[in-house]
Amino acid sequence: MTQPKLYFSEHFQKQLKKLKRKYPQIKNDILAIINQLETDAAISIGKSIYKIRIPSSDMQKGKSGSFRSYIYLYTKNTLIIPLCIYAKSKIENISENELKYHFDQTIKEIIEKL
């Protein structure tokens, strides 16, 4: 199977930039987990969206207390598009409306670039 491509939208990169101030290794942590991503280990939210746990090199909490990210798998796992990311220590969960907002912003950005 071909390795899926990864697309970081500007919307996602803004979220990442805020977290990177406190957690400088966050981008490397994301790349490490996404490169070995297995969708059966992720929580399916539906419509090709998955919630994944991302352990942090900057925290001593393991996966359970580190980061959460929602990703969109486009066209049979050929493209991975992270929608949002947050520190579990700051936010317990995000609402369905918040997830829809992140999804809509990301898709809007992609369509504008076409």
C-alpha positions as CSV (number, residue, x, y, z in Angstrom):
1,M,0.0,0.0,0.0
2,T,1.2,3.5,-0.9
3,Q,2.1,5.8,2.0
4,P,-0.6,8.5,2.2
5,K,0.3,12.2,1.7
6,L,0.0,14.7,4.5
7,Y,-1.5,18.1,4.0
8,F,-1.3,20.8,6.8
9,S,-3.8,23.5,6.0
10,E,-3.1,27.1,7.1
11,H,-6.0,26.7,9.5
12,F,-4.3,23.8,11.2
13,Q,-0.9,25.5,11.1
14,K,-2.3,28.4,13.1
15,Q,-3.4,26.0,15.8
16,L,0.0,24.3,15.7
17,K,1.9,27.6,16.0
18,K,0.0,28.5,19.2
19,L,0.9,25.1,20.8
20,K,4.5,25.1,19.5
21,R,5.3,28.0,21.8
22,K,4.8,25.8,24.8
23,Y,5.5,22.4,23.2
24,P,8.4,22.9,20.7
25,Q,8.5,19.3,19.6
26,I,4.8,19.1,18.6
27,K,5.3,19.0,14.8
28,N,7.7,16.1,15.1
29,D,5.3,14.3,17.5
30,I,2.5,14.7,14.9
31,L,4.6,13.5,12.0
32,A,5.8,10.5,14.0
33,I,2.3,9.3,14.9
34,I,0.8,10.1,11.5
35,N,3.5,8.2,9.6
36,Q,2.6,5.1,11.5
37,L,-1.1,5.8,11.6
38,E,-3.4,2.8,11.6
39,T,-7.0,3.7,11.3
40,D,-8.1,0.7,13.3
41,A,-6.3,2.2,16.3
42,A,-7.9,5.6,15.9
43,I,-11.5,6.5,17.0
44,S,-13.8,6.8,14.0
45,I,-16.1,9.8,14.3
46,G,-17.7,9.0,10.9
47,K,-17.4,10.5,7.4
48,S,-13.7,9.6,7.2
49,I,-12.9,11.6,10.3
50,Y,-10.8,10.1,13.1
51,K,-9.7,11.2,16.5
52,I,-6.1,10.3,17.4
53,R,-4.0,10.5,20.5
54,I,-0.6,12.1,20.0
55,P,2.0,11.6,22.7
56,S,4.2,14.6,23.5
57,S,8.0,14.7,23.7
58,D,7.6,17.9,25.8
59,M,5.2,16.4,28.4
60,Q,5.6,13.5,30.8
61,K,2.1,12.3,30.4
62,G,2.1,9.7,27.6
63,K,-0.7,9.5,25.1
64,S,-3.6,9.8,27.6
65,G,-2.6,13.3,28.8
66,S,-1.0,14.7,25.7
67,F,-2.6,15.9,22.5
68,R,-5.7,15.0,20.6
69,S,-6.2,15.7,16.9
70,Y,-9.0,15.1,14.5
71,I,-7.9,14.0,11.0
72,Y,-9.7,13.6,7.8
73,L,-8.8,10.7,5.5
74,Y,-9.5,11.7,1.9
75,T,-10.0,9.2,-0.9
76,K,-9.4,5.8,0.6
77,N,-6.5,6.9,2.8
78,T,-4.4,8.6,0.1
79,L,-4.4,12.0,1.8
80,I,-4.3,12.8,5.5
81,I,-5.6,16.2,6.5
82,P,-5.4,17.2,10.1
83,L,-8.4,19.3,11.0
84,C,-7.6,20.5,14.5
85,I,-5.3,19.8,17.5
86,Y,-5.5,20.6,21.2
87,A,-3.8,19.8,24.4
88,K,-5.8,17.3,26.5
89,S,-4.7,19.2,29.7
90,K,-6.4,22.4,28.4
91,I,-9.5,21.0,26.7
92,E,-11.3,17.7,27.6
93,N,-13.2,17.3,24.3
94,I,-14.4,19.5,21.5
95,S,-18.0,19.7,20.5
96,E,-19.5,18.4,17.3
97,N,-20.1,22.1,16.2
98,E,-16.4,22.9,16.9
99,L,-15.3,19.9,14.8
100,K,-17.7,20.9,12.0
101,Y,-16.2,24.5,12.1
102,H,-12.6,23.1,11.7
103,F,-13.7,20.8,8.9
104,D,-15.5,23.5,7.1
105,Q,-12.6,25.9,7.4
106,T,-10.2,23.3,6.1
107,I,-12.3,22.3,3.2
108,K,-13.0,26.0,2.3
109,E,-9.3,26.7,2.2
110,I,-8.6,23.7,0.0
111,I,-11.4,24.6,-2.4
112,E,-10.1,28.2,-2.6
113,K,-6.6,26.9,-3.6
114,L,-7.9,24.8,-6.5
